[in-house]
Amino acid sequence: MIVNPIIPIWLMLIICTVLIFLIVKNKEHKLKRVIIVTLLFVINLRIMLPNGKNREISSNLDVVFVIDNTISMIADDYEGKVSRLEAVKEDMEFIVDKLNRSEIFSYYF
């Protein structure tokens, strides 16, 4: 079981405590509030149960690259010998190659 909370647990505990102890005149409403706040806390935890199976991403994926084409990209300072623009092109080719084989996203989906 993996817990990956959206809001840090310590902050969520404070929020839930405040929500529970707000003044409520009716005991029935107090019980409903406790149940709702408890469910809110559990939802925030984002509990995940890994099953060991990885689904691959579908092949109809749109990818857009935004590249800086200002004069600074001409500098030959990437690894001391290659221009920044050439390095960006190589990185894009690497990403496209990995996307074609669905290796990058198969871990996450």
Biopython code that builds the backbone (N, CA, C, O; Angstrom):
import numpy as np
from Bio.PDB.StructureBuilder import StructureBuilder

atoms = [
    (1, "MET", "N", (0.838, -1.170, 0.000)),
    (1, "MET", "CA", (0.000, 0.000, 0.000)),
    (1, "MET", "C", (0.892, 1.245, 0.000)),
    (1, "MET", "O", (1.836, 1.352, 0.782)),
    (2, "ILE", "N", (0.569, 2.177, -0.892)),
    (2, "ILE", "CA", (1.316, 3.422, -1.017)),
    (2, "ILE", "C", (0.403, 4.569, -0.610)),
    (2, "ILE", "O", (-0.745, 4.638, -1.049)),
    (3, "VAL", "N", (0.908, 5.468, 0.226)),
    (3, "VAL", "CA", (0.168, 6.653, 0.634)),
    (3, "VAL", "C", (0.873, 7.864, 0.046)),
    (3, "VAL", "O", (2.053, 8.093, 0.312)),
    (4, "ASN", "N", (0.151, 8.639, -0.753)),
    (4, "ASN", "CA", (0.714, 9.810, -1.409)),
    (4, "ASN", "C", (-0.244, 10.989, -1.222)),
    (4, "ASN", "O", (-0.991, 11.322, -2.142)),
    (5, "PRO", "N", (-0.237, 11.627, -0.042)),
    (5, "PRO", "CA", (-1.237, 12.657, 0.253)),
    (5, "PRO", "C", (-1.110, 13.903, -0.621)),
    (5, "PRO", "O", (-0.016, 14.294, -1.027)),
    (6, "ILE", "N", (-2.256, 14.509, -0.895)),
    (6, "ILE", "CA", (-2.297, 15.747, -1.667)),
    (6, "ILE", "C", (-1.826, 16.900, -0.780)),
    (6, "ILE", "O", (-0.944, 17.671, -1.158)),
    (7, "ILE", "N", (-2.425, 17.000, 0.393)),
    (7, "ILE", "CA", (-2.037, 17.996, 1.393)),
    (7, "ILE", "C", (-1.230, 17.252, 2.456)),
    (7, "ILE", "O", (-1.601, 16.137, 2.825)),
    (8, "PRO", "N", (-0.143, 17.832, 2.959)),
    (8, "PRO", "CA", (0.634, 17.129, 3.994)),
    (8, "PRO", "C", (-0.258, 16.659, 5.138)),
    (8, "PRO", "O", (-1.197, 17.347, 5.538)),
    (9, "ILE", "N", (0.052, 15.483, 5.653)),
    (9, "ILE", "CA", (-0.801, 14.853, 6.667)),
    (9, "ILE", "C", (-0.933, 15.735, 7.907)),
    (9, "ILE", "O", (-2.027, 15.850, 8.459)),
    (10, "TRP", "N", (0.152, 16.357, 8.354)),
    (10, "TRP", "CA", (0.078, 17.201, 9.554)),
    (10, "TRP", "C", (-0.880, 18.363, 9.343)),
    (10, "TRP", "O", (-1.626, 18.723, 10.253)),
    (11, "LEU", "N", (-0.868, 18.961, 8.139)),
    (11, "LEU", "CA", (-1.770, 20.074, 7.853)),
    (11, "LEU", "C", (-3.214, 19.586, 7.731)),
    (11, "LEU", "O", (-4.144, 20.255, 8.181)),
    (12, "MET", "N", (-3.387, 18.430, 7.125)),
    (12, "MET", "CA", (-4.732, 17.868, 6.998)),
    (12, "MET", "C", (-5.312, 17.520, 8.358)),
    (12, "MET", "O", (-6.514, 17.685, 8.568)),
    (13, "LEU", "N", (-4.494, 17.045, 9.284)),
    (13, "LEU", "CA", (-4.970, 16.767, 10.647)),
    (13, "LEU", "C", (-5.471, 18.043, 11.329)),
    (13, "LEU", "O", (-6.493, 18.032, 12.014)),
    (14, "ILE", "N", (-4.753, 19.120, 11.135)),
    (14, "ILE", "CA", (-5.177, 20.392, 11.720)),
    (14, "ILE", "C", (-6.503, 20.843, 11.108)),
    (14, "ILE", "O", (-7.417, 21.242, 11.829)),
    (15, "ILE", "N", (-6.606, 20.782, 9.791)),
    (15, "ILE", "CA", (-7.834, 21.191, 9.105)),
    (15, "ILE", "C", (-9.008, 20.339, 9.551)),
    (15, "ILE", "O", (-10.080, 20.867, 9.848)),
    (16, "CYS", "N", (-8.821, 19.038, 9.601)),
    (16, "CYS", "CA", (-9.907, 18.135, 10.004)),
    (16, "CYS", "C", (-10.321, 18.366, 11.451)),
    (16, "CYS", "O", (-11.511, 18.328, 11.766)),
    (17, "THR", "N", (-9.370, 18.601, 12.321)),
    (17, "THR", "CA", (-9.687, 18.864, 13.727)),
    (17, "THR", "C", (-10.522, 20.133, 13.864)),
    (17, "THR", "O", (-11.501, 20.158, 14.610)),
    (18, "VAL", "N", (-10.139, 21.175, 13.150)),
    (18, "VAL", "CA", (-10.902, 22.424, 13.182)),
    (18, "VAL", "C", (-12.309, 22.204, 12.640)),
    (18, "VAL", "O", (-13.280, 22.695, 13.214)),
    (19, "LEU", "N", (-12.423, 21.473, 11.545)),
    (19, "LEU", "CA", (-13.742, 21.216, 10.962)),
    (19, "LEU", "C", (-14.636, 20.401, 11.886)),
    (19, "LEU", "O", (-15.843, 20.634, 11.946)),
    (20, "ILE", "N", (-14.066, 19.468, 12.592)),
    (20, "ILE", "CA", (-14.865, 18.630, 13.493)),
    (20, "ILE", "C", (-15.362, 19.438, 14.692)),
    (20, "ILE", "O", (-16.507, 19.273, 15.111)),
    (21, "PHE", "N", (-14.530, 20.294, 15.239)),
    (21, "PHE", "CA", (-14.882, 21.000, 16.471)),
    (21, "PHE", "C", (-15.556, 22.353, 16.257)),
    (21, "PHE", "O", (-15.723, 23.112, 17.211)),
    (22, "LEU", "N", (-15.942, 22.664, 15.035)),
    (22, "LEU", "CA", (-16.742, 23.866, 14.829)),
    (22, "LEU", "C", (-18.071, 23.693, 15.549)),
    (22, "LEU", "O", (-18.575, 22.578, 15.680)),
    (23, "ILE", "N", (-18.618, 24.770, 16.001)),
    (23, "ILE", "CA", (-19.832, 24.693, 16.833)),
    (23, "ILE", "C", (-21.005, 24.165, 16.020)),
    (23, "ILE", "O", (-21.377, 24.725, 14.989)),
    (24, "VAL", "N", (-21.579, 23.065, 16.516)),
    (24, "VAL", "CA", (-22.756, 22.456, 15.918)),
    (24, "VAL", "C", (-23.760, 22.238, 17.041)),
    (24, "VAL", "O", (-23.423, 21.664, 18.076)),
    (25, "LYS", "N", (-25.004, 22.699, 16.839)),
    (25, "LYS", "CA", (-26.010, 22.594, 17.894)),
    (25, "LYS", "C", (-26.645, 21.212, 17.949)),
    (25, "LYS", "O", (-26.995, 20.735, 19.028)),
    (26, "ASN", "N", (-26.792, 20.591, 16.842)),
    (26, "ASN", "CA", (-27.484, 19.308, 16.778)),
    (26, "ASN", "C", (-26.467, 18.169, 16.790)),
    (26, "ASN", "O", (-25.498, 18.208, 16.030)),
    (27, "LYS", "N", (-26.666, 17.156, 17.634)),
    (27, "LYS", "CA", (-25.738, 16.017, 17.712)),
    (27, "LYS", "C", (-25.728, 15.221, 16.413)),
    (27, "LYS", "O", (-24.689, 14.685, 16.027)),
    (28, "GLU", "N", (-26.871, 15.135, 15.732)),
    (28, "GLU", "CA", (-26.945, 14.395, 14.472)),
    (28, "GLU", "C", (-26.048, 15.048, 13.415)),
    (28, "GLU", "O", (-25.374, 14.367, 12.642)),
    (29, "HIS", "N", (-26.060, 16.366, 13.402)),
    (29, "HIS", "CA", (-25.192, 17.081, 12.463)),
    (29, "HIS", "C", (-23.719, 16.889, 12.813)),
    (29, "HIS", "O", (-22.866, 16.827, 11.928)),
    (30, "LYS", "N", (-23.429, 16.796, 14.100)),
    (30, "LYS", "CA", (-22.049, 16.569, 14.540)),
    (30, "LYS", "C", (-21.546, 15.215, 14.030)),
    (30, "LYS", "O", (-20.412, 15.117, 13.561)),
    (31, "LEU", "N", (-22.368, 14.183, 14.117)),
    (31, "LEU", "CA", (-21.988, 12.856, 13.625)),
    (31, "LEU", "C", (-21.761, 12.883, 12.112)),
    (31, "LEU", "O", (-20.797, 12.300, 11.614)),
    (32, "LYS", "N", (-22.640, 13.555, 11.394)),
    (32, "LYS", "CA", (-22.475, 13.672, 9.934)),
    (32, "LYS", "C", (-21.175, 14.391, 9.600)),
    (32, "LYS", "O", (-20.460, 14.009, 8.673)),
    (33, "ARG", "N", (-20.878, 15.434, 10.364)),
    (33, "ARG", "CA", (-19.650, 16.190, 10.117)),
    (33, "ARG", "C", (-18.420, 15.325, 10.357)),
    (33, "ARG", "O", (-17.466, 15.377, 9.581)),
    (34, "VAL", "N", (-18.432, 14.532, 11.422)),
    (34, "VAL", "CA", (-17.298, 13.652, 11.724)),
    (34, "VAL", "C", (-17.109, 12.643, 10.588)),
    (34, "VAL", "O", (-15.981, 12.382, 10.169)),
    (35, "ILE", "N", (-18.197, 12.086, 10.099)),
    (35, "ILE", "CA", (-18.099, 11.110, 8.997)),
    (35, "ILE", "C", (-17.550, 11.779, 7.739)),
    (35, "ILE", "O", (-16.662, 11.233, 7.084)),
    (36, "ILE", "N", (-18.066, 12.943, 7.404)),
    (36, "ILE", "CA", (-17.603, 13.648, 6.197)),
    (36, "ILE", "C", (-16.132, 14.026, 6.310)),
    (36, "ILE", "O", (-15.375, 13.852, 5.355)),
    (37, "VAL", "N", (-15.719, 14.542, 7.465)),
    (37, "VAL", "CA", (-14.324, 14.944, 7.651)),
    (37, "VAL", "C", (-13.404, 13.724, 7.619)),
    (37, "VAL", "O", (-12.298, 13.798, 7.083)),
    (38, "THR", "N", (-13.845, 12.620, 8.178)),
    (38, "THR", "CA", (-13.050, 11.385, 8.131)),
    (38, "THR", "C", (-12.875, 10.916, 6.698)),
    (38, "THR", "O", (-11.776, 10.524, 6.304)),
    (39, "LEU", "N", (-13.939, 10.951, 5.917)),
    (39, "LEU", "CA", (-13.835, 10.566, 4.503)),
    (39, "LEU", "C", (-12.934, 11.531, 3.735)),
    (39, "LEU", "O", (-12.166, 11.109, 2.870)),
    (40, "LEU", "N", (-13.024, 12.807, 4.045)),
    (40, "LEU", "CA", (-12.161, 13.794, 3.419)),
    (40, "LEU", "C", (-10.690, 13.498, 3.721)),
    (40, "LEU", "O", (-9.840, 13.599, 2.836)),
    (41, "PHE", "N", (-10.396, 13.136, 4.958)),
    (41, "PHE", "CA", (-9.024, 12.802, 5.340)),
    (41, "PHE", "C", (-8.524, 11.571, 4.579)),
    (41, "PHE", "O", (-7.395, 11.555, 4.088)),
    (42, "VAL", "N", (-9.366, 10.549, 4.485)),
    (42, "VAL", "CA", (-8.975, 9.319, 3.786)),
    (42, "VAL", "C", (-8.762, 9.586, 2.298)),
    (42, "VAL", "O", (-7.827, 9.054, 1.700)),
    (43, "ILE", "N", (-9.626, 10.409, 1.697)),
    (43, "ILE", "CA", (-9.460, 10.752, 0.282)),
    (43, "ILE", "C", (-8.159, 11.503, 0.062)),
    (43, "ILE", "O", (-7.466, 11.274, -0.929)),
    (44, "ASN", "N", (-7.822, 12.402, 0.987)),
    (44, "ASN", "CA", (-6.579, 13.155, 0.879)),
    (44, "ASN", "C", (-5.357, 12.244, 0.902)),
    (44, "ASN", "O", (-4.342, 12.570, 0.286)),
    (45, "LEU", "N", (-5.427, 11.128, 1.585)),
    (45, "LEU", "CA", (-4.271, 10.223, 1.676)),
    (45, "LEU", "C", (-3.879, 9.625, 0.328)),
    (45, "LEU", "O", (-2.721, 9.252, 0.136)),
    (46, "ARG", "N", (-4.816, 9.528, -0.599)),
    (46, "ARG", "CA", (-4.593, 8.894, -1.904)),
    (46, "ARG", "C", (-3.920, 7.531, -1.730)),
    (46, "ARG", "O", (-2.779, 7.326, -2.144)),
    (47, "ILE", "N", (-4.631, 6.635, -1.128)),
    (47, "ILE", "CA", (-4.114, 5.288, -0.896)),
    (47, "ILE", "C", (-4.129, 4.520, -2.212)),
    (47, "ILE", "O", (-5.145, 4.473, -2.905)),
    (48, "MET", "N", (-2.985, 3.918, -2.546)),
    (48, "MET", "CA", (-2.867, 3.163, -3.792)),
    (48, "MET", "C", (-2.376, 1.757, -3.473)),
    (48, "MET", "O", (-1.483, 1.559, -2.650)),
    (49, "LEU", "N", (-2.973, 0.809, -4.133)),
    (49, "LEU", "CA", (-2.577, -0.585, -3.965)),
    (49, "LEU", "C", (-1.966, -1.081, -5.271)),
    (49, "LEU", "O", (-2.698, -1.432, -6.197)),
    (50, "PRO", "N", (-0.648, -1.116, -5.359)),
    (50, "PRO", "CA", (-0.023, -1.574, -6.606)),
    (50, "PRO", "C", (-0.294, -3.054, -6.814)),
    (50, "PRO", "O", (-0.210, -3.853, -5.882)),
    (51, "ASN", "N", (-0.623, -3.407, -8.056)),
    (51, "ASN", "CA", (-0.918, -4.805, -8.356)),
    (51, "ASN", "C", (0.190, -5.471, -9.176)),
    (51, "ASN", "O", (0.070, -6.640, -9.545)),
    (52, "GLY", "N", (1.253, -4.742, -9.460)),
    (52, "GLY", "CA", (2.362, -5.329, -10.193)),
    (52, "GLY", "C", (2.193, -5.285, -11.696)),
    (52, "GLY", "O", (3.111, -5.649, -12.431)),
    (53, "LYS", "N", (1.037, -4.845, -12.167)),
    (53, "LYS", "CA", (0.800, -4.766, -13.603)),
    (53, "LYS", "C", (0.926, -3.319, -14.048)),
    (53, "LYS", "O", (0.390, -2.415, -13.407)),
    (54, "ASN", "N", (1.631, -3.104, -15.138)),
    (54, "ASN", "CA", (1.771, -1.776, -15.717)),
    (54, "ASN", "C", (1.004, -1.727, -17.023)),
    (54, "ASN", "O", (1.191, -2.563, -17.907)),
    (55, "ARG", "N", (0.145, -0.742, -17.125)),
    (55, "ARG", "CA", (-0.561, -0.552, -18.386)),
    (55, "ARG", "C", (0.214, 0.452, -19.217)),
    (55, "ARG", "O", (0.737, 1.431, -18.685)),
    (56, "GLU", "N", (0.291, 0.220, -20.495)),
    (56, "GLU", "CA", (1.004, 1.140, -21.360)),
    (56, "GLU", "C", (0.061, 2.219, -21.851)),
    (56, "GLU", "O", (-1.148, 2.013, -21.963)),
    (57, "ILE", "N", (0.636, 3.363, -22.139)),
    (57, "ILE", "CA", (-0.146, 4.488, -22.622)),
    (57, "ILE", "C", (-0.584, 4.228, -24.061)),
    (57, "ILE", "O", (0.115, 3.546, -24.811)),
    (58, "SER", "N", (-1.733, 4.766, -24.447)),
    (58, "SER", "CA", (-2.205, 4.559, -25.818)),
    (58, "SER", "C", (-1.327, 5.327, -26.791)),
    (58, "SER", "O", (-0.650, 6.283, -26.412)),
    (59, "SER", "N", (-1.344, 4.908, -28.028)),
    (59, "SER", "CA", (-0.445, 5.488, -29.015)),
    (59, "SER", "C", (-0.967, 6.794, -29.603)),
    (59, "SER", "O", (-0.243, 7.453, -30.349)),
    (60, "ASN", "N", (-2.186, 7.185, -29.296)),
    (60, "ASN", "CA", (-2.710, 8.431, -29.850)),
    (60, "ASN", "C", (-2.422, 9.603, -28.904)),
    (60, "ASN", "O", (-3.341, 10.257, -28.409)),
    (61, "LEU", "N", (-1.164, 9.847, -28.669)),
    (61, "LEU", "CA", (-0.707, 10.869, -27.749)),
    (61, "LEU", "C", (-0.178, 12.056, -28.541)),
    (61, "LEU", "O", (0.652, 11.897, -29.436)),
    (62, "ASP", "N", (-0.665, 13.248, -28.204)),
    (62, "ASP", "CA", (-0.175, 14.467, -28.837)),
    (62, "ASP", "C", (0.926, 15.058, -27.970)),
    (62, "ASP", "O", (0.738, 15.279, -26.774)),
    (63, "VAL", "N", (2.067, 15.307, -28.579)),
    (63, "VAL", "CA", (3.202, 15.878, -27.855)),
    (63, "VAL", "C", (3.606, 17.165, -28.554)),
    (63, "VAL", "O", (3.755, 17.205, -29.775)),
    (64, "VAL", "N", (3.781, 18.218, -27.762)),
    (64, "VAL", "CA", (4.195, 19.505, -28.303)),
    (64, "VAL", "C", (5.495, 19.902, -27.617)),
    (64, "VAL", "O", (5.594, 19.895, -26.390)),
    (65, "PHE", "N", (6.476, 20.243, -28.416)),
    (65, "PHE", "CA", (7.748, 20.728, -27.885)),
    (65, "PHE", "C", (7.805, 22.234, -28.077)),
    (65, "PHE", "O", (7.512, 22.740, -29.160)),
    (66, "VAL", "N", (8.178, 22.942, -27.033)),
    (66, "VAL", "CA", (8.383, 24.382, -27.118)),
    (66, "VAL", "C", (9.866, 24.616, -26.926)),
    (66, "VAL", "O", (10.440, 24.269, -25.894)),
    (67, "ILE", "N", (10.477, 25.213, -27.940)),
    (67, "ILE", "CA", (11.934, 25.364, -27.934)),
    (67, "ILE", "C", (12.303, 26.840, -28.017)),
    (67, "ILE", "O", (11.740, 27.597, -28.807)),
    (68, "ASP", "N", (13.241, 27.218, -27.203)),
    (68, "ASP", "CA", (13.781, 28.576, -27.218)),
    (68, "ASP", "C", (14.659, 28.709, -28.455)),
    (68, "ASP", "O", (15.600, 27.937, -28.640)),
    (69, "ASN", "N", (14.347, 29.701, -29.311)),
    (69, "ASN", "CA", (15.176, 29.878, -30.506)),
    (69, "ASN", "C", (15.851, 31.248, -30.512)),
    (69, "ASN", "O", (16.097, 31.829, -31.569)),
    (70, "THR", "N", (16.142, 31.747, -29.323)),
    (70, "THR", "CA", (16.848, 33.026, -29.231)),
    (70, "THR", "C", (18.333, 32.820, -29.501)),
    (70, "THR", "O", (18.806, 31.693, -29.654)),
    (71, "ILE", "N", (19.039, 33.907, -29.555)),
    (71, "ILE", "CA", (20.473, 33.872, -29.871)),
    (71, "ILE", "C", (21.274, 33.071, -28.841)),
    (71, "ILE", "O", (22.339, 32.543, -29.160)),
    (72, "SER", "N", (20.770, 32.981, -27.612)),
    (72, "SER", "CA", (21.507, 32.262, -26.572)),
    (72, "SER", "C", (21.604, 30.761, -26.867)),
    (72, "SER", "O", (22.483, 30.089, -26.328)),
    (73, "MET", "N", (20.727, 30.231, -27.703)),
    (73, "MET", "CA", (20.754, 28.799, -28.021)),
    (73, "MET", "C", (21.899, 28.428, -28.964)),
    (73, "MET", "O", (22.155, 27.244, -29.184)),
    (74, "ILE", "N", (22.583, 29.416, -29.520)),
    (74, "ILE", "CA", (23.705, 29.140, -30.421)),
    (74, "ILE", "C", (24.983, 28.833, -29.640)),
    (74, "ILE", "O", (25.926, 28.267, -30.193)),
    (75, "ALA", "N", (25.018, 29.198, -28.380)),
    (75, "ALA", "CA", (26.223, 29.014, -27.563)),
    (75, "ALA", "C", (26.670, 27.551, -27.565)),
    (75, "ALA", "O", (25.854, 26.638, -27.433)),
    (76, "ASP", "N", (27.980, 27.346, -27.716)),
    (76, "ASP", "CA", (28.555, 25.999, -27.746)),
    (76, "ASP", "C", (29.033, 25.593, -26.350)),
    (76, "ASP", "O", (30.199, 25.239, -26.173)),
    (77, "ASP", "N", (28.159, 25.642, -25.385)),
    (77, "ASP", "CA", (28.578, 25.337, -24.026)),
    (77, "ASP", "C", (27.925, 24.085, -23.455)),
    (77, "ASP", "O", (28.092, 23.792, -22.271)),
    (78, "TYR", "N", (27.195, 23.352, -24.262)),
    (78, "TYR", "CA", (26.601, 22.118, -23.760)),
    (78, "TYR", "C", (27.655, 21.025, -23.816)),
    (78, "TYR", "O", (28.117, 20.653, -24.895)),
    (79, "GLU", "N", (28.024, 20.523, -22.677)),
    (79, "GLU", "CA", (29.095, 19.538, -22.535)),
    (79, "GLU", "C", (30.386, 20.038, -23.177)),
    (79, "GLU", "O", (31.226, 19.239, -23.590)),
    (80, "GLY", "N", (30.544, 21.358, -23.263)),
    (80, "GLY", "CA", (31.785, 21.957, -23.712)),
    (80, "GLY", "C", (32.016, 21.993, -25.209)),
    (80, "GLY", "O", (32.979, 22.619, -25.653)),
    (81, "LYS", "N", (31.163, 21.341, -26.018)),
    (81, "LYS", "CA", (31.470, 21.298, -27.444)),
    (81, "LYS", "C", (30.251, 21.381, -28.363)),
    (81, "LYS", "O", (30.413, 21.629, -29.557)),
    (82, "VAL", "N", (29.064, 21.187, -27.857)),
    (82, "VAL", "CA", (27.866, 21.145, -28.691)),
    (82, "VAL", "C", (27.004, 22.359, -28.380)),
    (82, "VAL", "O", (26.935, 22.808, -27.236)),
    (83, "SER", "N", (26.342, 22.890, -29.420)),
    (83, "SER", "CA", (25.457, 24.028, -29.181)),
    (83, "SER", "C", (24.218, 23.568, -28.415)),
    (83, "SER", "O", (23.828, 22.401, -28.460)),
    (84, "ARG", "N", (23.629, 24.504, -27.726)),
    (84, "ARG", "CA", (22.433, 24.197, -26.940)),
    (84, "ARG", "C", (21.300, 23.713, -27.845)),
    (84, "ARG", "O", (20.550, 22.809, -27.475)),
    (85, "LEU", "N", (21.177, 24.309, -29.019)),
    (85, "LEU", "CA", (20.113, 23.931, -29.940)),
    (85, "LEU", "C", (20.279, 22.487, -30.423)),
    (85, "LEU", "O", (19.297, 21.753, -30.535)),
    (86, "GLU", "N", (21.515, 22.080, -30.708)),
    (86, "GLU", "CA", (21.767, 20.693, -31.103)),
    (86, "GLU", "C", (21.450, 19.731, -29.964)),
    (86, "GLU", "O", (20.925, 18.641, -30.191)),
    (87, "ALA", "N", (21.774, 20.140, -28.735)),
    (87, "ALA", "CA", (21.474, 19.299, -27.576)),
    (87, "ALA", "C", (19.970, 19.143, -27.396)),
    (87, "ALA", "O", (19.493, 18.058, -27.062)),
    (88, "VAL", "N", (19.225, 20.218, -27.617)),
    (88, "VAL", "CA", (17.768, 20.142, -27.510)),
    (88, "VAL", "C", (17.211, 19.208, -28.581)),
    (88, "VAL", "O", (16.304, 18.424, -28.300)),
    (89, "LYS", "N", (17.726, 19.279, -29.776)),
    (89, "LYS", "CA", (17.264, 18.389, -30.856)),
    (89, "LYS", "C", (17.521, 16.919, -30.500)),
    (89, "LYS", "O", (16.668, 16.059, -30.719)),
    (90, "GLU", "N", (18.696, 16.652, -29.954)),
    (90, "GLU", "CA", (19.008, 15.272, -29.548)),
    (90, "GLU", "C", (18.061, 14.799, -28.444)),
    (90, "GLU", "O", (17.595, 13.660, -28.464)),
    (91, "ASP", "N", (17.782, 15.671, -27.492)),
    (91, "ASP", "CA", (16.859, 15.310, -26.407)),
    (91, "ASP", "C", (15.458, 15.049, -26.936)),
    (91, "ASP", "O", (14.781, 14.125, -26.486)),
    (92, "MET", "N", (15.024, 15.864, -27.890)),
    (92, "MET", "CA", (13.694, 15.649, -28.485)),
    (92, "MET", "C", (13.633, 14.314, -29.215)),
    (92, "MET", "O", (12.647, 13.586, -29.097)),
    (93, "GLU", "N", (14.669, 13.991, -29.961)),
    (93, "GLU", "CA", (14.697, 12.709, -30.663)),
    (93, "GLU", "C", (14.656, 11.549, -29.676)),
    (93, "GLU", "O", (13.992, 10.542, -29.919)),
    (94, "PHE", "N", (15.366, 11.694, -28.568)),
    (94, "PHE", "CA", (15.349, 10.664, -27.532)),
    (94, "PHE", "C", (13.941, 10.476, -26.976)),
    (94, "PHE", "O", (13.469, 9.348, -26.837)),
    (95, "ILE", "N", (13.273, 11.582, -26.659)),
    (95, "ILE", "CA", (11.913, 11.507, -26.101)),
    (95, "ILE", "C", (10.955, 10.887, -27.103)),
    (95, "ILE", "O", (10.150, 10.032, -26.736)),
    (96, "VAL", "N", (11.026, 11.301, -28.359)),
    (96, "VAL", "CA", (10.134, 10.744, -29.386)),
    (96, "VAL", "C", (10.394, 9.260, -29.561)),
    (96, "VAL", "O", (9.454, 8.479, -29.706)),
    (97, "ASP", "N", (11.657, 8.861, -29.547)),
    (97, "ASP", "CA", (11.985, 7.438, -29.670)),
    (97, "ASP", "C", (11.405, 6.640, -28.508)),
    (97, "ASP", "O", (10.841, 5.565, -28.710)),
    (98, "LYS", "N", (11.544, 7.165, -27.293)),
    (98, "LYS", "CA", (10.994, 6.467, -26.125)),
    (98, "LYS", "C", (9.469, 6.427, -26.167)),
    (98, "LYS", "O", (8.865, 5.428, -25.777)),
    (99, "LEU", "N", (8.844, 7.502, -26.637)),
    (99, "LEU", "CA", (7.386, 7.520, -26.734)),
    (99, "LEU", "C", (6.883, 6.497, -27.749)),
    (99, "LEU", "O", (5.846, 5.864, -27.548)),
    (100, "ASN", "N", (7.619, 6.347, -28.821)),
    (100, "ASN", "CA", (7.222, 5.359, -29.829)),
    (100, "ASN", "C", (7.238, 3.948, -29.262)),
    (100, "ASN", "O", (6.442, 3.100, -29.666)),
    (101, "ARG", "N", (8.145, 3.700, -28.324)),
    (101, "ARG", "CA", (8.224, 2.376, -27.704)),
    (101, "ARG", "C", (7.473, 2.320, -26.379)),
    (101, "ARG", "O", (7.458, 1.280, -25.720)),
    (102, "SER", "N", (6.846, 3.436, -25.981)),
    (102, "SER", "CA", (6.041, 3.536, -24.752)),
    (102, "SER", "C", (6.815, 3.127, -23.505)),
    (102, "SER", "O", (6.231, 2.569, -22.576)),
    (103, "GLU", "N", (8.109, 3.392, -23.469)),
    (103, "GLU", "CA", (8.915, 3.020, -22.308)),
    (103, "GLU", "C", (8.845, 4.068, -21.204)),
    (103, "GLU", "O", (8.966, 3.740, -20.024)),
    (104, "ILE", "N", (8.651, 5.327, -21.583)),
    (104, "ILE", "CA", (8.674, 6.390, -20.570)),
    (104, "ILE", "C", (7.449, 6.294, -19.671)),
    (104, "ILE", "O", (7.580, 6.381, -18.450)),
    (105, "PHE", "N", (6.266, 6.117, -20.243)),
    (105, "PHE", "CA", (5.053, 6.223, -19.474)),
    (105, "PHE", "C", (4.502, 4.888, -18.991)),
    (105, "PHE", "O", (3.497, 4.878, -18.280)),
    (106, "SER", "N", (5.107, 3.774, -19.340)),
    (106, "SER", "CA", (4.546, 2.499, -18.929)),
    (106, "SER", "C", (4.629, 2.307, -17.417)),
    (106, "SER", "O", (3.843, 1.546, -16.852)),
    (107, "TYR", "N", (5.568, 2.982, -16.753)),
    (107, "TYR", "CA", (5.676, 2.849, -15.300)),
    (107, "TYR", "C", (4.546, 3.585, -14.588)),
    (107, "TYR", "O", (4.077, 3.143, -13.539)),
    (108, "TYR", "N", (4.110, 4.707, -15.156)),
    (108, "TYR", "CA", (3.159, 5.561, -14.460)),
    (108, "TYR", "C", (1.704, 5.201, -14.710)),
    (108, "TYR", "O", (0.845, 5.571, -13.910)),
    (109, "PHE", "N", (1.400, 4.505, -15.772)),
    (109, "PHE", "CA", (-0.006, 4.205, -16.080)),
    (109, "PHE", "C", (-0.287, 2.728, -16.009)),
    (109, "PHE", "O", (-1.419, 2.303, -16.239)),
]
sb = StructureBuilder()
sb.init_structure("model")
sb.init_model(0)
sb.init_chain("A")
sb.init_seg("    ")
for serial, (resi, resn, name, xyz) in enumerate(atoms, 1):
    if name == "N":
        sb.init_residue(resn, " ", resi, " ")
    sb.init_atom(name, np.array(xyz, "f"), 0.0, 1.0, " ", f" {name:<3s}", serial, name[0])
structure = sb.get_structure()
